[in-house]
Amino acid sequence: MRQINGLQILIFFLLLATGILLTSLGVWLLIRQGIHDTFLLTGLFIGLFYLAMIGIFRIFQYFAPLTRGEICENSIDEFIYHVYILFFLLIFYPVMRSGIIPVPFMRLFYKALGAKMGKNSYASGIIFDPQFVQMGDNCLIGQNALLVPHNLEGKSIGHDFITLGNHVTVGANAVVMSGVNIEDYGVVAVSAVVKRGTLIKKGEIWGGVPAVCIRRADFNR
């Protein structure tokens, strides 16, 4: 893990202050419209704050995108990454890890952060770095499963896409690492750990630590 410096922290907190300012302005306008219930205003503040921070995050990523692959030390990509990770450590991870947000709303949350999720695809686990995750239709990520598109090994930092086809199931408590490609009807069993760069072919069921193919679906039946 590389150290985050003061300038990166300052930039993040300037963006955070912008989000708080926009949220406060929105709440003030609501008060001007006659809404004075404290409980309602608190809920609206939280909701507006996350909408503002998601918007700011997406604008930041548009002008300073986090790229696929290895991040070199003391590079502009490293600078961007450290501001990026502060968004997640301080703003987004608490929501992802809380478990209190209904799964349909988490779908909207992950899509807002950049995940590509097809029709009827949902995650009750955690999708790290959502912009590096692509799902087809009718996919299900089980309870407490982790999709981890980043790899942190000592000072090495990098990202690669996790790609899921259609009708893919990732079981509860499973871990899918960066660079994994799961083709249509692929299944990752409960508590399995799929290593970086693994290809799970159509209809294969993988399980174990590390995961291996334990069965293949028979599409001729």
GIFENMO-V348519 format. One record per residue. N is the residue number from 1. PHI is phi in whole degrees, -180 to 180 (999 if undefined). PSI is psi in degrees with one decimal (* if undefined). D_CENTER is the distance of its C-alpha to the mean C-alpha in Angstrom with 2 decimals. Layout:
N | PHI | PSI | D_CENTER
N | PHI | PSI | D_CENTER
This chain:
1 | 999 | 130.1 | 19.29
2 | -94 | 152.1 | 20.75
3 | -77 | 137.0 | 22.03
4 | -86 | 129.7 | 20.69
5 | -94 | 173.1 | 23.80
6 | -63 | -36.6 | 25.31
7 | -66 | -40.1 | 24.91
8 | -65 | -40.9 | 21.13
9 | -64 | -41.7 | 21.13
10 | -62 | -45.9 | 23.63
11 | -61 | -44.0 | 21.68
12 | -61 | -44.9 | 18.63
13 | -71 | -26.4 | 21.08
14 | -66 | -41.0 | 22.84
15 | -67 | -39.5 | 19.72
16 | -62 | -44.1 | 19.18
17 | -62 | -37.0 | 22.88
18 | -62 | -43.0 | 22.58
19 | -62 | -42.6 | 20.01
20 | -66 | -40.8 | 22.38
21 | -63 | -45.9 | 25.33
22 | -63 | -40.3 | 24.00
23 | -65 | -44.7 | 23.14
24 | -62 | -39.5 | 26.57
25 | -63 | -42.3 | 28.23
26 | -63 | -43.1 | 26.69
27 | -66 | -39.9 | 27.88
28 | -60 | -41.5 | 31.24
29 | -64 | -36.8 | 31.69
30 | -66 | -39.7 | 31.05
31 | -63 | -39.9 | 33.64
32 | -63 | -25.5 | 36.01
33 | -84 | 1.1 | 35.65
34 | 102 | 8.2 | 36.97
35 | -89 | 118.9 | 33.97
36 | -129 | -0.4 | 34.90
37 | -67 | 121.8 | 33.47
38 | -62 | -44.5 | 31.71
39 | -62 | -45.4 | 29.35
40 | -64 | -43.9 | 28.35
41 | -64 | -36.6 | 27.97
42 | -64 | -45.1 | 25.76
43 | -63 | -41.3 | 23.38
44 | -66 | -37.6 | 23.53
45 | -62 | -46.2 | 22.94
46 | -63 | -46.6 | 19.68
47 | -62 | -45.7 | 18.51
48 | -66 | -35.6 | 19.81
49 | -61 | -46.0 | 18.35
50 | -69 | -35.8 | 14.71
51 | -62 | -42.9 | 15.69
52 | -64 | -44.3 | 17.35
53 | -70 | -34.4 | 14.63
54 | -65 | -43.4 | 12.09
55 | -61 | -44.5 | 15.09
56 | -64 | -41.1 | 15.98
57 | -61 | -44.2 | 12.64
58 | -68 | -36.5 | 12.87
59 | -65 | -44.2 | 16.53
60 | -58 | -44.2 | 15.99
61 | -70 | -27.9 | 13.78
62 | -67 | -44.5 | 16.48
63 | -86 | -22.9 | 19.23
64 | -136 | 71.8 | 17.65
65 | -68 | 144.1 | 15.10
66 | -85 | 122.2 | 13.35
67 | -94 | 157.5 | 15.10
68 | -71 | 145.7 | 14.81
69 | 105 | -171.5 | 17.05
70 | -70 | 141.8 | 18.69
71 | -105 | 115.3 | 18.74
72 | -75 | 148.0 | 22.39
73 | -65 | 143.5 | 23.70
74 | 60 | 27.1 | 25.05
75 | -102 | 168.2 | 23.67
76 | -65 | -32.2 | 22.26
77 | -64 | -37.6 | 18.98
78 | -66 | -40.8 | 18.98
79 | -60 | -47.2 | 19.82
80 | -61 | -44.2 | 16.95
81 | -59 | -41.0 | 14.49
82 | -69 | -36.2 | 16.00
83 | -67 | -42.7 | 15.73
84 | -57 | -47.4 | 12.07
85 | -68 | -27.1 | 11.39
86 | -65 | -36.5 | 13.61
87 | -56 | -44.5 | 11.50
88 | -76 | -44.6 | 8.80
89 | -61 | -38.2 | 11.72
90 | -103 | -22.6 | 13.83
91 | -117 | -52.9 | 12.14
92 | -91 | -39.4 | 8.58
93 | -58 | -40.1 | 8.58
94 | -56 | -35.7 | 11.86
95 | -70 | -46.3 | 10.69
96 | -60 | -40.0 | 8.03
97 | -89 | -9.0 | 10.91
98 | -69 | -36.6 | 13.73
99 | 74 | 5.9 | 14.11
100 | -99 | -10.4 | 16.26
101 | -87 | 126.5 | 14.38
102 | -55 | 143.9 | 15.71
103 | -55 | -43.4 | 13.65
104 | -59 | -34.5 | 14.76
105 | -74 | -32.4 | 13.54
106 | -66 | -32.5 | 10.01
107 | -58 | -47.1 | 10.21
108 | -63 | -39.6 | 11.34
109 | -62 | -48.9 | 8.79
110 | -66 | -39.3 | 5.82
111 | -65 | -37.5 | 8.67
112 | -64 | -29.3 | 9.70
113 | -87 | -0.6 | 6.85
114 | 115 | -3.5 | 7.86
115 | -68 | 143.2 | 6.82
116 | -101 | 111.3 | 10.36
117 | -126 | 122.5 | 11.44
118 | -73 | -173.8 | 15.20
119 | -63 | 136.3 | 17.67
120 | 61 | 30.4 | 17.56
121 | -107 | 133.2 | 14.26
122 | -140 | 155.7 | 12.46
123 | -132 | 118.2 | 10.19
124 | -101 | 3.8 | 11.87
125 | -99 | -150.8 | 10.03
126 | -119 | 128.9 | 6.74
127 | -107 | 104.9 | 3.79
128 | -77 | 152.3 | 3.52
129 | 45 | 62.2 | 4.08
130 | -56 | -28.8 | 3.19
131 | -68 | -10.7 | 6.88
132 | -102 | 16.6 | 7.99
133 | -120 | 130.4 | 7.60
134 | -129 | 123.6 | 10.72
135 | -121 | 145.9 | 12.32
136 | -84 | -152.8 | 15.90
137 | -87 | 151.9 | 17.71
138 | 59 | 40.3 | 18.24
139 | -98 | 150.2 | 15.50
140 | -135 | 124.3 | 14.80
141 | -104 | 117.4 | 12.38
142 | -72 | 172.0 | 14.70
143 | -56 | 127.3 | 14.88
144 | 66 | 10.1 | 13.29
145 | -70 | 154.9 | 12.17
146 | -125 | 128.2 | 9.58
147 | -106 | 119.3 | 7.96
148 | -124 | 89.0 | 8.36
149 | -75 | -8.6 | 8.78
150 | -101 | 157.8 | 10.55
151 | -131 | 125.7 | 14.03
152 | -121 | 110.1 | 15.98
153 | -132 | 100.6 | 19.63
154 | 64 | -121.7 | 22.06
155 | -93 | 0.5 | 21.90
156 | -81 | 129.1 | 20.18
157 | -133 | 135.5 | 16.71
158 | -165 | 168.9 | 15.13
159 | -135 | 147.3 | 12.35
160 | -148 | 156.6 | 12.94
161 | -72 | 144.4 | 11.67
162 | -106 | 124.2 | 11.10
163 | -122 | 125.4 | 13.25
164 | -117 | 133.8 | 14.35
165 | -79 | -150.0 | 17.58
166 | -91 | 147.2 | 19.08
167 | 60 | 37.8 | 19.82
168 | -92 | 139.1 | 17.63
169 | -123 | 128.9 | 17.33
170 | -115 | 116.6 | 15.39
171 | -70 | 165.4 | 17.44
172 | -57 | 139.1 | 16.89
173 | 66 | 8.7 | 16.11
174 | -77 | 160.1 | 15.62
175 | -128 | 126.3 | 13.65
176 | -116 | 119.8 | 12.76
177 | -90 | 176.8 | 12.87
178 | -63 | 148.5 | 12.45
179 | 78 | 5.2 | 14.81
180 | -79 | 138.8 | 15.31
181 | -124 | 117.8 | 16.74
182 | -113 | 115.4 | 17.59
183 | -78 | 176.4 | 20.25
184 | -51 | 139.2 | 21.40
185 | 65 | 13.0 | 22.26
186 | -70 | 150.2 | 20.86
187 | -133 | 132.9 | 20.32
188 | -109 | 121.7 | 18.80
189 | -71 | 164.4 | 20.95
190 | -55 | 131.5 | 20.27
191 | 67 | 11.3 | 19.47
192 | -74 | 156.4 | 19.61
193 | -124 | 110.6 | 18.07
194 | -94 | 118.6 | 17.63
195 | -69 | 160.6 | 18.45
196 | -54 | 138.0 | 17.16
197 | 75 | 10.1 | 18.50
198 | -74 | 141.2 | 19.75
199 | -108 | 118.7 | 20.93
200 | -104 | 112.5 | 21.28
201 | -78 | 169.8 | 23.87
202 | -52 | 123.8 | 24.60
203 | 78 | 3.1 | 25.37
204 | -80 | 146.2 | 25.01
205 | -114 | 121.8 | 24.16
206 | -114 | 140.6 | 22.88
207 | -152 | 165.1 | 23.23
208 | 103 | 177.1 | 24.11
209 | -134 | 105.9 | 23.14
210 | -71 | 157.8 | 22.76
211 | -69 | 142.0 | 22.32
212 | -134 | 163.6 | 25.17
213 | -72 | 122.8 | 26.32
214 | -108 | -17.7 | 28.40
215 | -166 | 153.8 | 29.34
216 | -122 | 137.0 | 29.29
217 | -69 | 145.1 | 29.58
218 | -100 | 104.7 | 32.96
219 | -85 | 2.2 | 32.53
220 | -92 | -8.6 | 36.32
221 | -78 | * | 37.06
